[in-house]
């Protein structure tokens, strides 16, 4: 078993632990249930969610975590987030557009800011946030994205060419 401080910085590990995460946490039954529900849902135009492997790993280990936080972060205000893909069930079109832009299939991961932003993970394991202001790249891995969210660090804006700076 991995010690919490070995995977995440201590401050991030504390926040995640406060939300119920422990190293090697897992609920594959719930992850499979979510994946089946996502794959079965069709948008009005007939499109369905892709359920990518990194999403399954994220659902299994972090599914259901609700991190409640507010106040000043390192670069932006901290906000709450919930890792529950059903909160993005009706985001098929939005995630298809983002996936096309960045060249990868997307799966909803949860929401940020009590529903103001949609969290998604792509087939490469990169995590994104879609909100009313823009599309944002939160990290190349889920661990990196969680650290950025917990610490209130500025994500990178996705450009019109599908890259980010």
Backbone as CSV, one residue per row, in Angstrom:
resi,resn,N_x,N_y,N_z,CA_x,CA_y,CA_z,C_x,C_y,C_z
1,UNK,0.841,-1.184,0.000,0.000,0.000,0.000,0.884,1.244,0.000
2,UNK,0.521,2.240,-0.804,1.275,3.481,-0.926,0.874,4.448,0.179
3,UNK,1.847,5.118,0.767,1.538,6.155,1.755,0.965,7.357,1.022
4,UNK,-0.043,8.057,1.602,-0.675,9.175,0.905,0.308,10.230,0.416
5,UNK,1.348,10.522,1.187,2.308,11.551,0.808,3.219,11.147,-0.334
6,UNK,3.259,9.846,-0.677,4.123,9.382,-1.751,3.557,9.686,-3.133
7,UNK,2.267,9.794,-3.232,1.625,9.994,-4.528,1.249,11.450,-4.759
8,UNK,0.738,12.100,-3.752,0.317,13.493,-3.826,1.126,14.314,-2.840
9,UNK,1.295,15.602,-3.102,1.906,16.461,-2.085,1.060,16.384,-0.805
10,UNK,1.660,16.545,0.359,0.927,16.374,1.617,-0.353,17.201,1.732
11,UNK,-0.341,18.452,1.276,-1.544,19.286,1.380,-2.673,18.733,0.512
12,UNK,-2.340,18.238,-0.659,-3.343,17.672,-1.563,-3.856,16.346,-0.988
13,UNK,-2.961,15.512,-0.498,-3.355,14.231,0.094,-4.312,14.447,1.269
14,UNK,-4.054,15.474,2.085,-4.943,15.765,3.225,-6.349,16.118,2.762
15,UNK,-6.455,16.961,1.761,-7.772,17.365,1.253,-8.501,16.155,0.670
16,UNK,-7.814,15.365,-0.136,-8.443,14.179,-0.728,-8.849,13.174,0.340
17,UNK,-8.000,12.987,1.335,-8.325,12.075,2.439,-9.552,12.574,3.195
18,UNK,-9.666,13.893,3.364,-10.827,14.471,4.030,-12.118,14.210,3.278
19,UNK,-12.007,13.983,1.976,-13.175,13.675,1.146,-13.431,12.171,1.056
20,UNK,-12.555,11.374,1.681,-12.768,9.932,1.693,-11.802,9.095,0.886
21,UNK,-10.843,9.735,0.228,-9.881,8.966,-0.568,-8.807,8.373,0.338
22,UNK,-8.433,7.161,0.046,-7.275,6.507,0.654,-6.521,5.813,-0.477
23,UNK,-5.205,5.640,-0.328,-4.461,4.919,-1.369,-5.077,3.534,-1.610
24,UNK,-5.087,3.137,-2.846,-5.605,1.833,-3.260,-7.107,1.681,-3.057
25,UNK,-7.817,2.803,-2.910,-9.277,2.794,-2.811,-9.822,2.271,-4.128
26,UNK,-10.911,1.575,-4.083,-11.490,1.110,-5.331,-12.899,0.587,-5.185
27,UNK,-13.723,0.890,-6.180,-15.087,0.392,-6.247,-15.386,0.050,-7.703
28,UNK,-14.883,-1.109,-8.164,-15.071,-1.463,-9.573,-16.525,-1.719,-9.953
29,UNK,-17.350,-2.115,-8.998,-18.760,-2.360,-9.312,-19.453,-1.043,-9.664
30,UNK,-19.222,-0.002,-8.862,-19.823,1.302,-9.163,-19.243,1.846,-10.477
31,UNK,-17.946,1.685,-10.685,-17.320,2.169,-11.918,-17.972,1.528,-13.143
32,UNK,-18.189,0.238,-13.085,-18.824,-0.465,-14.204,-20.257,0.008,-14.404
33,UNK,-20.981,0.215,-13.326,-22.354,0.693,-13.407,-22.404,2.064,-14.085
34,UNK,-21.516,2.956,-13.681,-21.455,4.276,-14.307,-21.111,4.167,-15.783
35,UNK,-20.139,3.327,-16.110,-19.729,3.172,-17.503,-20.881,2.675,-18.367
36,UNK,-21.618,1.712,-17.856,-22.759,1.189,-18.612,-23.837,2.251,-18.795
37,UNK,-24.103,3.029,-17.750,-25.108,4.092,-17.853,-24.680,5.162,-18.858
38,UNK,-23.408,5.534,-18.830,-22.915,6.531,-19.784,-23.018,6.008,-21.213
39,UNK,-22.563,4.785,-21.429,-22.554,4.216,-22.778,-23.968,4.015,-23.319
40,UNK,-24.927,3.786,-22.444,-26.311,3.541,-22.875,-27.066,4.826,-23.169
41,UNK,-26.590,5.941,-22.653,-27.304,7.215,-22.847,-27.014,7.785,-24.231
42,UNK,-28.063,8.154,-24.933,-27.903,8.761,-26.254,-28.444,10.187,-26.222
43,UNK,-27.718,11.082,-26.883,-28.184,12.463,-27.014,-29.318,12.474,-28.048
44,UNK,-30.053,13.573,-28.155,-31.144,13.632,-29.142,-30.695,13.338,-30.586
45,UNK,-29.426,13.630,-30.890,-28.946,13.350,-32.245,-28.362,11.939,-32.392
46,UNK,-28.499,11.121,-31.335,-28.076,9.725,-31.400,-26.658,9.447,-30.961
47,UNK,-25.884,10.484,-30.634,-24.507,10.249,-30.189,-24.484,9.718,-28.762
48,UNK,-23.430,8.958,-28.459,-23.267,8.392,-27.121,-21.877,8.720,-26.591
49,UNK,-21.747,8.649,-25.278,-20.450,8.880,-24.655,-19.483,7.747,-24.973
50,UNK,-18.239,8.105,-25.158,-17.159,7.120,-25.165,-16.772,6.915,-23.704
51,UNK,-16.480,5.698,-23.328,-15.992,5.429,-21.972,-14.569,4.913,-22.134
52,UNK,-13.609,5.778,-21.857,-12.200,5.483,-22.097,-11.577,4.819,-20.863
53,UNK,-10.509,4.067,-21.084,-9.862,3.331,-19.987,-9.437,4.219,-18.812
54,UNK,-8.829,5.395,-19.060,-8.473,6.237,-17.906,-9.694,6.655,-17.075
55,UNK,-10.852,6.776,-17.719,-12.071,7.110,-16.978,-12.444,5.965,-16.047
56,UNK,-12.330,4.755,-16.526,-12.661,3.600,-15.681,-11.758,3.555,-14.449
57,UNK,-10.481,3.813,-14.650,-9.560,3.828,-13.503,-9.922,4.958,-12.537
58,UNK,-10.273,6.126,-13.085,-10.664,7.265,-12.246,-11.954,6.964,-11.491
59,UNK,-12.953,6.396,-12.169,-14.215,6.047,-11.509,-13.964,5.076,-10.364
60,UNK,-13.112,4.088,-10.618,-12.853,3.052,-9.624,-12.194,3.624,-8.380
61,UNK,-11.175,4.446,-8.561,-10.414,4.943,-7.410,-10.999,6.202,-6.774
62,UNK,-11.493,7.113,-7.570,-11.911,8.414,-7.041,-13.410,8.676,-7.143
63,UNK,-14.152,7.769,-7.753,-15.577,7.975,-7.948,-16.320,8.252,-6.652
64,UNK,-17.155,9.269,-6.699,-17.962,9.630,-5.537,-17.339,10.643,-4.605
65,UNK,-16.064,10.962,-4.803,-15.437,11.950,-3.909,-16.031,13.326,-4.158
66,UNK,-16.343,14.000,-3.072,-16.838,15.382,-3.139,-15.895,16.224,-2.291
67,UNK,-15.133,17.060,-2.947,-14.180,17.937,-2.263,-14.825,19.302,-2.114
68,UNK,-15.069,19.687,-0.888,-15.679,20.984,-0.585,-14.590,21.930,-0.118
69,UNK,-14.413,23.012,-0.842,-13.399,23.998,-0.471,-13.757,25.341,-1.084
70,UNK,-13.225,26.367,-0.507,-13.424,27.724,-1.013,-12.273,28.574,-0.528
71,UNK,-12.268,29.800,-0.948,-11.232,30.723,-0.511,-10.113,30.840,-1.518
72,UNK,-9.134,31.635,-1.145,-8.009,31.905,-2.034,-7.172,30.656,-2.253
73,UNK,-6.800,30.460,-3.494,-5.866,29.403,-3.835,-4.531,30.026,-4.180
74,UNK,-3.645,29.247,-4.758,-2.329,29.754,-5.124,-2.410,30.804,-6.227
75,UNK,-3.318,30.592,-7.203,-3.439,31.530,-8.327,-4.876,31.941,-8.616
76,UNK,-5.826,31.093,-8.291,-7.250,31.380,-8.481,-7.989,30.895,-7.239
77,UNK,-9.222,31.322,-7.113,-10.028,30.869,-5.979,-10.212,29.351,-6.038
78,UNK,-10.138,28.728,-4.880,-10.409,27.287,-4.807,-11.905,27.077,-5.006
79,UNK,-12.251,25.987,-5.630,-13.670,25.667,-5.773,-13.889,24.196,-5.466
80,UNK,-15.105,23.897,-5.129,-15.476,22.514,-4.840,-15.546,21.716,-6.134
81,UNK,-15.401,20.403,-6.009,-15.596,19.540,-7.167,-16.061,18.168,-6.711
82,UNK,-16.793,17.503,-7.599,-17.345,16.180,-7.329,-16.944,15.268,-8.472
83,UNK,-16.433,14.102,-8.136,-16.049,13.126,-9.153,-17.159,12.082,-9.267
84,UNK,-18.113,12.417,-10.116,-19.296,11.584,-10.365,-19.680,11.809,-11.827
85,UNK,-19.387,10.857,-12.697,-19.620,11.066,-14.127,-21.086,11.248,-14.500
86,UNK,-22.000,10.827,-13.645,-23.413,10.989,-13.973,-23.797,12.475,-14.000
87,UNK,-22.987,13.312,-13.367,-23.255,14.754,-13.419,-22.979,15.318,-14.816
88,UNK,-22.309,14.551,-15.650,-22.042,14.965,-17.024,-22.771,14.115,-18.045
89,UNK,-23.802,13.407,-17.610,-24.526,12.493,-18.490,-25.018,13.179,-19.764
90,UNK,-25.517,14.396,-19.647,-26.108,15.081,-20.793,-25.113,15.981,-21.526
91,UNK,-23.836,15.644,-21.448,-22.784,16.464,-22.060,-22.183,15.832,-23.313
92,UNK,-22.893,14.933,-23.929,-22.344,14.215,-25.084,-21.836,15.183,-26.155
93,UNK,-22.646,16.149,-26.552,-22.260,17.064,-27.631,-21.074,17.926,-27.230
94,UNK,-21.092,18.440,-26.010,-19.995,19.289,-25.527,-18.682,18.521,-25.533
95,UNK,-18.710,17.299,-25.023,-17.471,16.515,-24.960,-17.035,16.018,-26.333
96,UNK,-17.979,15.792,-27.232,-17.605,15.412,-28.603,-16.861,16.562,-29.276
97,UNK,-17.340,17.796,-29.066,-16.662,18.969,-29.641,-15.266,19.143,-29.060
98,UNK,-15.149,19.036,-27.747,-13.835,19.173,-27.117,-12.909,18.050,-27.577
99,UNK,-13.419,16.835,-27.644,-12.617,15.711,-28.106,-12.113,15.902,-29.522
100,UNK,-12.968,16.431,-30.366,-12.559,16.705,-31.751,-11.451,17.765,-31.778
101,UNK,-11.596,18.774,-30.938,-10.609,19.855,-30.885,-9.234,19.351,-30.438
102,UNK,-9.195,18.496,-29.413,-7.904,18.036,-28.876,-7.460,16.691,-29.450
103,UNK,-8.298,16.089,-30.297,-7.923,14.852,-30.968,-7.957,13.614,-30.094
104,UNK,-8.951,13.539,-29.200,-9.062,12.371,-28.326,-10.501,12.211,-27.847
105,UNK,-10.914,10.980,-27.662,-12.253,10.709,-27.123,-12.309,11.107,-25.651
106,UNK,-13.456,11.606,-25.219,-13.654,12.133,-23.866,-14.746,11.375,-23.128
107,UNK,-14.594,11.344,-21.809,-15.609,10.778,-20.918,-15.851,11.776,-19.791
108,UNK,-17.112,12.015,-19.411,-17.341,12.901,-18.273,-16.766,12.293,-16.995
109,UNK,-16.268,13.164,-16.150,-15.630,12.741,-14.899,-16.369,13.289,-13.686
110,UNK,-16.991,14.445,-13.829,-17.690,15.060,-12.710,-17.938,16.520,-12.986
111,UNK,-18.061,17.279,-11.899,-18.299,18.707,-12.065,-17.489,19.505,-11.072
112,UNK,-17.279,20.734,-11.419,-16.512,21.683,-10.598,-17.418,22.862,-10.297
113,UNK,-17.187,23.473,-9.154,-17.912,24.691,-8.816,-19.408,24.506,-8.684
114,UNK,-19.837,23.409,-8.072,-21.272,23.143,-7.889,-22.052,23.220,-9.192
115,UNK,-21.454,22.678,-10.244,-22.130,22.574,-11.524,-21.791,23.638,-12.540
116,UNK,-20.916,24.572,-12.213,-20.557,25.601,-13.194,-19.564,25.094,-14.228
117,UNK,-18.853,24.015,-13.917,-17.891,23.456,-14.850,-18.023,21.949,-14.947
118,UNK,-17.743,21.417,-16.108,-17.784,19.985,-16.371,-16.356,19.455,-16.425
119,UNK,-16.065,18.424,-15.655,-14.758,17.770,-15.688,-14.836,16.572,-16.622
120,UNK,-13.788,16.386,-17.431,-13.742,15.266,-18.369,-12.321,14.728,-18.449
121,UNK,-12.218,13.461,-18.818,-10.914,12.820,-18.990,-10.879,12.202,-20.379
122,UNK,-9.726,12.294,-21.032,-9.643,11.747,-22.391,-8.922,10.402,-22.385
123,UNK,-8.847,9.810,-23.562,-8.271,8.472,-23.696,-6.779,8.416,-23.386
124,UNK,-6.123,9.563,-23.314,-4.703,9.620,-22.944,-4.520,9.881,-21.453
125,UNK,-5.628,10.086,-20.739,-5.560,10.352,-19.309,-5.499,11.822,-18.956
126,UNK,-5.573,12.695,-19.968,-5.550,14.137,-19.714,-6.910,14.580,-19.194
127,UNK,-6.894,15.566,-18.301,-8.133,16.028,-17.679,-8.421,17.465,-18.112
128,UNK,-9.691,17.715,-18.401,-10.139,19.009,-18.892,-11.318,19.510,-18.067
129,UNK,-11.488,20.817,-18.115,-12.621,21.484,-17.491,-13.280,22.345,-18.557
130,UNK,-14.590,22.212,-18.692,-15.360,23.034,-19.619,-16.292,23.879,-18.757
131,UNK,-16.177,25.202,-18.897,-17.091,26.081,-18.175,-17.576,27.181,-19.107
132,UNK,-18.296,28.137,-18.573,-18.889,29.186,-19.403,-17.855,30.143,-19.998
133,UNK,-16.617,30.089,-19.510,-15.604,31.009,-20.021,-14.741,30.404,-21.121
134,UNK,-14.485,29.087,-21.029,-13.561,28.457,-21.986,-13.451,26.969,-21.691
135,UNK,-12.611,26.318,-22.479,-12.187,24.942,-22.212,-10.797,25.039,-21.613
136,UNK,-10.537,24.241,-20.577,-9.279,24.328,-19.831,-8.629,22.958,-19.720
137,UNK,-7.316,22.933,-19.849,-6.533,21.718,-19.623,-6.070,21.759,-18.164
138,UNK,-6.507,20.775,-17.376,-6.153,20.738,-15.958,-4.895,19.925,-15.681
139,UNK,-4.553,19.022,-16.562,-3.352,18.235,-16.327,-3.242,17.074,-17.285
140,UNK,-2.015,16.583,-17.430,-1.777,15.431,-18.297,-2.142,14.119,-17.617
141,UNK,-2.361,14.176,-16.298,-2.793,13.010,-15.525,-3.877,13.449,-14.552
142,UNK,-4.634,12.492,-14.060,-5.653,12.804,-13.065,-5.013,13.327,-11.789
143,UNK,-3.888,12.749,-11.389,-3.209,13.214,-10.175,-2.817,14.687,-10.292
144,UNK,-2.283,15.064,-11.449,-1.906,16.462,-11.671,-3.137,17.363,-11.622
145,UNK,-4.221,16.936,-12.260,-5.446,17.733,-12.277,-6.023,17.903,-10.876
146,UNK,-6.010,16.835,-10.088,-6.521,16.933,-8.719,-5.691,17.917,-7.900
147,UNK,-4.396,17.893,-8.076,-3.529,18.834,-7.365,-3.835,20.268,-7.771
148,UNK,-4.043,20.510,-9.059,-4.357,21.855,-9.547,-5.688,22.334,-8.965
149,UNK,-6.681,21.452,-8.944,-7.984,21.824,-8.391,-7.896,22.106,-6.892
150,UNK,-7.237,21.224,-6.159,-7.145,21.376,-4.700,-6.378,22.634,-4.332
151,UNK,-5.306,22.914,-5.034,-4.450,24.048,-4.680,-4.919,25.385,-5.242
152,UNK,-5.896,25.364,-6.127,-6.333,26.622,-6.733,-5.277,27.198,-7.652
153,UNK,-4.749,26.330,-8.514,-3.762,26.780,-9.496,-4.467,27.061,-10.818
154,UNK,-3.894,27.947,-11.599,-4.488,28.349,-12.864,-4.317,27.249,-13.907
155,UNK,-5.430,26.736,-14.460,-5.294,25.753,-15.538,-4.891,26.456,-16.829
156,UNK,-4.552,25.674,-17.844,-4.159,26.244,-19.130,-5.361,26.237,-20.080
157,UNK,-5.576,27.360,-20.719,-6.715,27.503,-21.635,-6.447,26.721,-22.920
158,UNK,-7.446,25.962,-23.370,-7.343,25.241,-24.638,-7.554,26.254,-25.765
159,UNK,-6.589,26.299,-26.680,-6.653,27.232,-27.809,-7.526,26.668,-28.939
160,UNK,-7.828,27.506,-29.885,-8.637,27.099,-31.033,-7.969,26.015,-31.881
161,UNK,-6.640,25.879,-31.764,-5.931,24.843,-32.529,-5.833,23.525,-31.760
162,UNK,-6.454,23.455,-30.577,-6.457,22.229,-29.784,-5.278,22.094,-28.839
163,UNK,-4.370,23.044,-28.821,-3.256,23.023,-27.874,-3.576,23.909,-26.685
164,UNK,-2.630,24.041,-25.797,-2.785,24.913,-24.638,-1.458,25.480,-24.260
165,UNK,-1.506,26.592,-23.608,-0.257,27.264,-23.206,-0.274,27.563,-21.719
